[in-house]
Amino acid sequence: VDMLLDTCVVRRVNASLAETLTDRSDAEKLLLEAEERGLFVTRLGTSGWVEVHSVVREELLAEAMRRSPQRIAQLHARAAKWFEEKGEVGFALEHWVLGGRSRDALRLLALYAGELYVTGREATIARTLEHIPPNLAHSDFTAMLDFACCELLVDRNRFLESVRQATLLVDRVADPGPTSLARLAILQSIAATVIGDWAQSGRLAGRAIQEFGATGPSDPVGRVGQTMVARDVALSESWDDGLPQLQEARFELGRVAERGLAFEGTRALGEAMAGRPIDALRIAAGVRDFATVNSMTILRADLGIAEAIAHRELGDRVRAVTELALLAESQVRPVNHAKALALRELTQLRLDEGDLDAAEQTFARAHEFVSREFSGSGGLDWLAQVGTLVSLAVGELRIARNWSEQVADSFWGGVSAARVRLYEGRHGEAIALLNGCRPRCVRHYV
């Protein structure tokens, strides 16, 4: 009975966990004896796990709490450590919270928030954060970074503000340590992508990977760096499987199944944006065979926009319109690039159809969204590119010239300016501008 009172803090228990909770080397023997004697203990197949009848367990827990609440808190902490060592993050978080160890819960949640989100377990993040006092964020620099890691997936604005405050505070910290500095760089990289500046994001992620060094691949936050590098290449329309940084990212992220799938989603997007629609659809089809895709929010968004771009490129307009319209209405945060791309592609598709009213309406939505939530240099570039096209289509030359001058991209800047020159009949200048463009992919060469 003492053994059952010590193990009642967990729903299921095996020999190793029972020994950790009870400090008894005969815990397994006692569990089997309890089952033989009909003490409401049931073996769960051949897995080695057993569980106590839920009603009996609740009574045992109430009795144990009556005897010593402090003992219950200690048992929850032991269970949390055991689950954390076994990689069972969800159970570990639950027991850190139940044991009143909010700082440990925050530490663990910060490490694995990205992987929990990628695998569709946003509810675990939100549920854990509900039990962590907000004032913990200001207890020290590391806690501030931890809170920022978690807030990304809950509140975009709070996340961006936390990263801003941590960036301002880091110079006042006596010795933040290399790991904290590397994690701050990862958070700054994510923040840059969230607001639409993936070029800056890629630079920060590359710096963070160097600062992590050999510990990066084993650090859950460090692994995010490879994801951000790959996303920068995809959104920059520079995807090439042979690039060393992409080969490294694919290798490192492939160590974790869900991360490997997420990389393939980014790869599909990269191929679509680089002008290889058939490759994009082939990769997306392979990824969709996995059952976990439906629970992976970011992956679904990447696959959705990759397929929509590919269908538009291949001339399947009906399907492309349906897919782009759905993405344009979505609220998938922090994947703002999917919605921004959908609005851009939908505007261009309406221009292709000659429906200028619909194109202007969609561009107005894109303008409002980018200005509000995606106003980094990359997001503004996308907006200015399509703004040039819309303005020329409706005959607004002055506005088109203004938009073209805002495109900073080394390729699309020249293309946008050349389009204005062609409209003006200045063909020689247009050719000169195009000759100065630096193509990065098949789409650019075409």
C-alpha positions in Angstrom: 0.0 0.0 0.0 2.9 2.4 0.7 4.2 1.6 -2.8 0.8 2.4 -4.3 0.6 5.7 -2.3 4.0 6.7 -3.7 3.2 5.9 -7.3 -0.4 7.3 -7.4 0.9 10.7 -8.7 1.2 9.1 -12.2 -1.5 7.5 -14.3 0.7 4.6 -15.4 3.9 3.2 -14.0 6.6 0.7 -14.9 9.4 -0.8 -12.9 11.9 1.9 -13.6 9.5 4.8 -12.8 8.2 2.9 -9.7 11.7 2.5 -8.4 12.4 6.3 -9.0 9.2 7.3 -7.1 9.5 4.9 -4.2 13.3 4.5 -3.7 12.6 0.8 -3.5 14.5 -1.8 -5.5 11.6 -4.3 -5.1 9.0 -1.9 -6.6 8.4 -4.2 -9.7 7.9 -7.2 -7.4 5.4 -5.3 -5.3 3.5 -4.1 -8.4 3.1 -7.7 -9.6 2.1 -8.8 -6.2 -0.5 -6.0 -6.0 -2.0 -7.3 -9.3 -2.0 -10.9 -8.1 -3.8 -9.9 -4.9 -6.5 -8.0 -6.7 -5.5 -4.5 -5.5 -7.0 -2.9 -8.6 -3.7 -3.0 -10.5 -3.8 -4.1 -14.1 -0.9 -5.0 -16.4 -1.1 -3.3 -19.8 -0.2 -6.0 -22.2 3.5 -6.9 -22.5 4.8 -3.3 -22.4 5.8 -3.5 -18.7 3.4 -0.8 -17.7 0.6 -1.1 -15.2 -2.2 1.2 -14.1 -4.3 1.5 -11.0 -8.1 1.7 -11.4 -8.8 5.5 -11.8 -11.3 5.7 -8.9 -8.9 3.9 -6.5 -6.0 6.0 -7.7 -7.9 9.2 -7.0 -8.6 7.9 -3.4 -4.9 7.0 -3.0 -3.9 10.5 -4.2 -6.4 12.2 -1.9 -5.0 10.2 1.1 -1.4 10.9 0.1 -2.1 14.6 -0.2 -3.8 14.6 3.3 -0.8 12.9 4.8 1.9 15.2 3.2 1.4 17.7 0.4 5.2 18.3 0.5 5.7 14.6 -0.3 3.4 14.8 -3.2 5.2 17.8 -4.7 8.5 15.8 -4.3 7.0 12.8 -6.1 5.8 15.0 -9.0 9.3 16.4 -9.3 10.8 12.9 -9.4 8.2 11.8 -12.0 9.0 15.0 -14.1 12.7 14.3 -14.1 12.1 10.7 -15.1 9.8 11.6 -18.0 12.2 14.3 -19.1 15.1 11.9 -19.2 13.0 9.5 -21.3 12.1 12.3 -23.7 8.4 12.3 -22.7 8.1 16.1 -22.7 4.3 16.4 -22.3 4.2 14.2 -19.2 7.3 15.9 -17.8 5.7 19.3 -18.2 2.5 18.1 -16.5 4.4 16.9 -13.5 6.7 20.0 -13.2 3.5 22.1 -13.0 1.7 19.7 -10.6 4.8 19.8 -8.4 4.8 23.6 -8.2 8.1 23.8 -10.1 7.2 26.6 -12.5 10.8 27.5 -13.4 11.6 23.9 -14.4 8.3 23.8 -16.5 9.3 27.0 -18.3 12.9 25.7 -18.9 11.6 22.5 -20.5 8.8 24.2 -22.4 11.3 26.7 -23.9 13.5 23.9 -25.1 10.8 21.9 -26.8 8.1 24.6 -27.7 9.2 24.5 -31.4 9.0 20.7 -31.6 5.6 20.7 -29.8 4.3 23.2 -32.2 5.7 21.4 -35.3 4.0 18.2 -34.2 0.6 19.8 -33.6 0.7 20.0 -29.8 0.0 23.7 -29.4 -2.5 22.8 -26.6 0.3 21.5 -24.5 2.1 24.8 -24.8 -0.9 26.9 -24.0 -1.9 24.7 -21.1 1.5 24.8 -19.5 1.8 28.6 -19.9 -1.5 29.0 -18.1 0.2 27.6 -15.0 3.5 29.7 -15.2 3.4 33.0 -13.4 4.1 35.9 -15.9 6.5 37.5 -13.4 8.9 34.6 -13.9 9.9 36.2 -17.3 11.6 39.1 -15.4 13.5 36.9 -12.8 16.6 36.6 -15.0 17.9 36.9 -18.6 17.6 33.1 -19.2 14.0 33.2 -18.0 13.3 36.1 -20.4 14.6 34.0 -23.3 12.6 31.0 -22.2 9.4 33.0 -22.1 10.1 34.4 -25.5 10.6 30.8 -26.9 7.1 29.9 -25.6 5.2 33.1 -26.6 6.1 32.8 -30.3 3.4 30.2 -30.7 0.8 31.8 -28.4 1.0 35.6 -28.9 3.0 37.1 -31.8 3.2 40.6 -30.5 4.3 39.5 -27.0 7.0 37.3 -28.6 8.4 40.1 -30.7 8.4 42.4 -27.6 10.1 39.8 -25.5 12.8 39.4 -28.2 13.2 43.2 -28.4 13.6 43.4 -24.6 16.1 40.6 -24.4 18.1 42.2 -27.2 18.3 45.4 -25.2 19.0 43.7 -22.0 21.8 41.4 -23.2 24.5 44.1 -23.0 23.7 44.6 -19.3 24.1 41.0 -18.3 27.5 40.3 -16.8 28.0 36.9 -18.4 25.1 35.6 -20.4 27.1 32.6 -21.6 27.6 31.3 -25.2 24.5 29.1 -25.1 22.2 32.0 -24.1 23.7 34.2 -26.8 23.2 31.5 -29.4 19.6 31.0 -28.3 19.0 34.8 -28.4 20.3 34.8 -32.0 17.8 32.0 -32.9 15.0 34.0 -31.4 16.0 37.1 -33.3 16.1 34.9 -36.5 12.6 33.6 -35.9 11.4 37.2 -35.2 12.9 38.4 -38.4 11.0 35.7 -40.4 7.8 36.4 -38.5 7.8 40.0 -39.7 8.9 39.2 -43.2 12.7 39.6 -43.2 14.0 36.1 -44.1 17.4 37.3 -45.4 18.2 38.8 -42.0 16.8 35.6 -40.4 19.1 33.4 -42.4 22.1 35.5 -41.4 21.2 35.4 -37.7 20.5 31.6 -37.9 23.9 31.0 -39.5 25.6 33.0 -36.7 23.7 31.1 -34.0 24.7 27.7 -35.6 28.4 28.8 -35.4 27.9 30.0 -31.7 26.3 26.7 -30.7 29.1 24.7 -32.3 29.1 21.0 -31.6 26.2 21.3 -29.1 23.8 22.7 -31.8 22.4 19.5 -33.2 21.7 18.1 -29.7 20.0 21.4 -28.5 16.3 21.6 -29.4 16.5 25.3 -29.8 19.8 25.0 -31.8 18.1 22.6 -34.3 15.7 25.5 -35.1 18.7 27.3 -36.7 18.9 24.7 -39.5 15.1 25.2 -40.1 15.5 29.0 -40.4 18.5 28.7 -42.8 16.4 26.4 -45.1 13.4 28.7 -44.9 15.6 31.7 -45.9 16.8 29.8 -49.0 13.3 28.8 -50.0 11.7 32.3 -49.6 14.7 33.9 -51.3 13.9 31.8 -54.5 17.4 30.2 -54.3 16.6 26.6 -53.7 19.1 24.0 -54.9 19.4 20.6 -53.2 23.1 20.7 -53.8 23.7 23.8 -51.7 26.0 22.8 -48.7 23.9 24.6 -46.1 20.8 22.7 -47.3 22.5 19.3 -47.3 23.7 20.0 -43.7 20.2 21.1 -42.7 18.6 18.0 -44.3 21.1 15.8 -42.5 20.7 17.4 -39.0 16.9 17.8 -39.2 16.5 14.3 -40.4 17.6 13.0 -37.0 14.1 13.9 -35.7 11.3 12.4 -37.7 8.9 15.5 -37.4 11.8 17.9 -38.1 12.7 15.9 -41.2 9.1 16.1 -42.5 9.0 19.8 -41.8 12.2 20.2 -43.9 10.6 18.4 -46.8 7.7 20.9 -46.6 10.2 23.8 -46.8 11.8 22.0 -49.7 8.5 21.7 -51.6 8.0 25.4 -51.1 11.5 26.2 -52.2 11.1 24.1 -55.4 7.8 25.8 -56.2 9.2 29.3 -55.7 12.3 28.4 -57.8 10.2 27.5 -60.8 10.1 23.7 -60.5 6.4 23.0 -60.0 6.5 19.3 -60.8 9.3 18.7 -58.3 7.3 20.6 -55.7 4.2 18.5 -56.2 6.2 15.3 -56.2 7.8 16.2 -52.8 4.5 17.4 -51.4 2.7 14.2 -52.4 5.4 12.1 -50.7 5.1 14.1 -47.5 1.3 13.9 -47.4 1.6 10.1 -47.2 2.6 10.5 -43.5 -0.3 10.5 -41.0 1.3 13.1 -38.8 1.0 15.8 -41.4 -2.5 16.8 -40.4 -1.3 17.7 -36.9 1.7 19.8 -38.1 0.4 23.3 -38.6 3.5 24.9 -40.2 4.1 21.9 -42.5 0.5 22.0 -43.7 0.8 25.7 -44.5 4.1 25.2 -46.4 2.7 22.3 -48.4 -0.5 24.2 -49.1 1.2 27.3 -50.6 3.8 25.1 -52.5 1.0 23.1 -54.2 -1.0 26.3 -54.9 2.0 28.0 -56.6 2.7 24.9 -58.6 -0.9 24.5 -59.8 -0.9 28.1 -60.9 2.4 27.7 -62.7 1.1 24.5 -64.5 -2.1 26.3 -65.6 -4.5 24.5 -63.3 -6.3 27.8 -62.5 -9.4 26.5 -61.0 -7.5 24.4 -58.4 -5.0 27.2 -57.8 -7.8 29.8 -57.1 -9.4 27.5 -54.6 -6.2 26.7 -52.8 -5.0 30.3 -52.8 -8.3 31.7 -51.6 -8.3 29.3 -48.6 -4.7 30.2 -47.7 -5.5 33.9 -48.1 -8.3 33.6 -45.5 -6.2 31.5 -43.1 -4.8 32.7 -39.7 -1.8 30.4 -39.4 0.6 32.1 -37.1 3.5 32.4 -37.1 3.5 31.2 -40.7 2.7 34.7 -42.1 4.7 34.0 -45.3 2.0 31.5 -46.5 -0.8 34.1 -46.3 1.3 36.8 -47.8 2.4 34.6 -50.7 -1.2 33.5 -51.2 -2.4 37.1 -51.5 0.4 37.9 -53.9 -0.2 34.9 -56.1 -3.9 35.4 -56.1 -3.5 39.0 -57.2 -1.2 37.9 -60.1 -3.7 35.2 -61.1 -6.5 37.7 -61.3 -4.3 40.0 -63.5 -3.6 37.0 -65.8 -7.4 36.5 -66.1 -7.8 40.2 -66.9 -10.1 40.8 -63.9 -8.6 44.1 -62.8 -11.3 44.8 -60.2 -10.6 41.5 -58.4 -6.9 42.1 -58.7 -7.1 45.5 -57.1 -9.3 44.2 -54.3 -6.9 41.3 -53.5 -3.9 43.7 -53.7 -5.6 46.0 -51.2 -5.9 43.0 -48.8 -2.3 42.2 -49.4 -1.3 45.8 -48.8 -3.2 45.9 -45.5 -1.9 42.5 -44.3 1.8 43.2 -45.1 1.7 46.7 -43.6 0.2 45.3 -40.4 2.0 42.0 -39.9 4.6 41.3 -42.5 6.4 44.6 -43.1 10.0 43.3 -43.1 12.2 43.9 -46.2 11.1 40.6 -47.8 7.4 41.2 -47.3 7.6 44.7 -48.6 9.5 43.5 -51.6 6.7 41.0 -52.5 4.2 43.7 -52.1 6.1 46.2 -54.3 6.6 43.6 -57.0 2.9 42.9 -57.4 2.0 46.6 -56.7 4.1 47.4 -59.9 2.1 44.9 -61.9 -1.3 46.1 -60.7 -0.5 49.8 -61.2 0.7 49.2 -64.8 -2.4 47.0 -65.5 -4.7 49.9 -64.5 -2.6 52.6 -66.2 -1.2 54.2 -63.1 2.3 54.9 -64.3 3.5 57.2 -61.5 2.3 54.8 -58.8 3.9 51.9 -60.7 7.2 53.7 -60.9 7.0 54.4 -57.1 6.3 50.7 -56.4 9.2 49.5 -58.6 11.6 51.8 -56.8 10.8 50.1 -53.5 11.8 46.6 -54.8 15.2 46.0 -53.2 15.7 42.4 -54.4 18.8 42.1 -56.6 16.7 40.3 -59.3 13.2 41.6 -59.0 14.3 45.2 -58.5 15.6 45.2 -62.1 12.7 43.3 -63.5 10.2 45.7 -61.9 12.0 48.7 -63.2 12.2 47.2 -66.6 8.5 46.6 -66.7 7.9 50.3 -66.1 10.4 51.2 -68.9 8.6 48.8 -71.3 5.3 50.5 -70.5 6.9 53.8 -71.3 8.3 52.5 -74.6 11.9 52.8 -73.4 13.0 49.4 -74.6 16.7 49.9 -74.6 16.7 50.9 -71.0 14.5 47.9 -70.1 17.0 45.6 -71.8 19.9 47.2 -69.9 18.1 46.7 -66.6 17.3 43.1 -67.4 21.0 42.4 -68.3 22.0 43.7 -64.9 19.6 41.3 -63.1 21.2 38.4 -61.2 19.0 35.3 -61.6 19.0 32.8 -58.7 16.8 30.0 -60.0 15.1 28.6 -63.1 12.1 31.0 -62.7 14.5 34.0 -62.9 16.3 32.7 -66.0 12.9 32.2 -67.8 
